[in-house]
Amino acid sequence: MGIDVARVEGMIPQRYGQDAKEVPGSRGILAALKETEAPWAIVTSGTRPLVNGWLERLKLAHPKQMVTAEDVECGKPDPACYSLGRARLGLSADTPVLVVEDSPAGIKSGKAAGCHVLGLTTTHSEEEVQLAGADWVAEDLRSVTFEGWDSKARRITLQINPS
């Protein structure tokens, strides 16, 4: 008798959501992406019920595209999840992509997929994030300013003030 991991993970936000804290600065960035209809995705090692549960609980914007544990055979640091995210956004392999990550495995995954990576020190030390290969390091998303989305050029402009 196996455990239905997705079902169990889906209960976490319901049971423990009162303890949830969003990454500072994330609400503004996500709202700007949604408002301008800029393409973005969530790429996570979590299950779809877990991600949707947290987004609902925290009342954060939902992406049109998502890559979860159910979508890939190997998890991070394997680059397949970010390659799939890029494909789901309709971006070619040579289109610059920014990955925002808080774990060394995720940073390595994004770099291996050919992406630029902003490493956040929300769950790991600055040294761990740097050693994993992040291009920029910031405490959280308060260091990032959404400056705009050019739909014709398909380019998002962000200002990153790293820590």
N, C-alpha and C positions, 0 to 999 in steps of 0.2 A: 504494500500500500504506500504510494508515493505522496509526497507533500506537493500541493499546488502552490508553488512559490508565488506566482502572480496574484493569486487570491489572498494569500497571507500578506504579501507586501501591500496590496490594495487596502488592507485594514489598518496599516500603520498610521496614515494621516488621520483616519477617523479616530483612532484610539489615543494618539499622542500629538495630534495637531496643535493643541494648546501650547506645546513647548516649541513649536516651529518658529524659526527666525529667518526671514529672508535675507539674502546677501544685500548689505547696504548698497544702494544705488541701482539695484536690479529693476525695481518697479518703473523708474523713469526711463531706463534704456528700453525695456520691453514695451512700454506704452508708446514710445517714439517709433519703434520698429513696426508695431501694429498700426499706428495712426498713419504712417507714411506708406504702408504696405510693402516695406522692404523685405526681401526674402531672408528668413532665418529659420533655424531648426534647433531642436534639442537633440543632442546625441548623448545617451546615458547608458551606464551599465545596469541601471534599474529597469524594472518592468513597466509596461505601459500603465497598469492600474496604479502603481506607486507614483509615477510622474503626474498623471492626471489628478490623482488624489491630492498631491501637494499643491498643484496649480490651483485647484478648486479651493482648497482650504485657505490658501494665502491670497486668493482672488488675483492671481497674476495672469497676464496674457498667455494664451495658448498659441503655439506655433502651428502653421499649416502642415509642416513636416516634422516628423519625429523618428528617431532611430533608437530602439530600445534593445534590451537583452534578448528579446524574442526574435529580433531581426537578423542577428549575426551568430555565426558559429563560435567564434572566438572573441572574448572580451578584450578590453584595453589591457595592455598596450598595443594589441594588434591594431593596425590602421584601418581595417575593413569597415568599422563603424563610421569613421569620418569620410571614407571614400563613398560609402553609401549615402551619407548625409549630403555630400556634394552632389551626387547624382540625383537625389530626390529634389534638390533645389534647382536642378537643370543647369548646373555649372560645369564647365569643362575643367579638365585636369590642370589647365594653365591659368584659370581664373584665381586671383588672390582670395584667400579665405582666412578669416580670423576665427580662431577657436578660443573660447574662454574656458579655462580649466582650473580646478582646484586640487587636482591630485597628480602626483608624479606619473602614474600609469596613463592618465588621460593626456598629460602634456606630451609624453613620449608617443602616444597614439596619434595625436594631432600632427606632431612634427613628422612622424613616419608617413603620414598621408599627404605630406607636402604643404601643410598649412602653416600660417603664422600663429603663434600661441601667446596669449596673455595669461600668465599664471597668477592666480589669486592666492593669497596667504590666509585664506579663511579656514583651512583645515590642516595645512602643513606649513612648516617653517619656510622662511624666505630662502634659506640655504637649500632645502629639499626641492623647492620649486625651481631655483636656478640650476641646480645639478641635473634636474630632469630635462633641461634644455629650453625653458621658456624664453621667448624673444623679449618680453617685457614682464615685469613683476609689479603687482600692485596689491595693496591690502584688501581692497574690495572694489566694487564698481563705482564708487563715488569718484574714483580716479579717471573715469571714462565719461566723455561728453559726446552725445550724439549730435553731430553737426548737420547731417542731412542725408537724403537718399536721392540719387539721380537715376530715375527709371530708364532713361534712354541709354546711358552708359552702364546701367546696372551696377552702380557703385555706391556703397555706403561710406560716408566720411565720419570718422570718429577722431576725437582728440584723446590720447592716452597720456596721462601725467603719472608715470610710474613712481613707485615708492623707492 
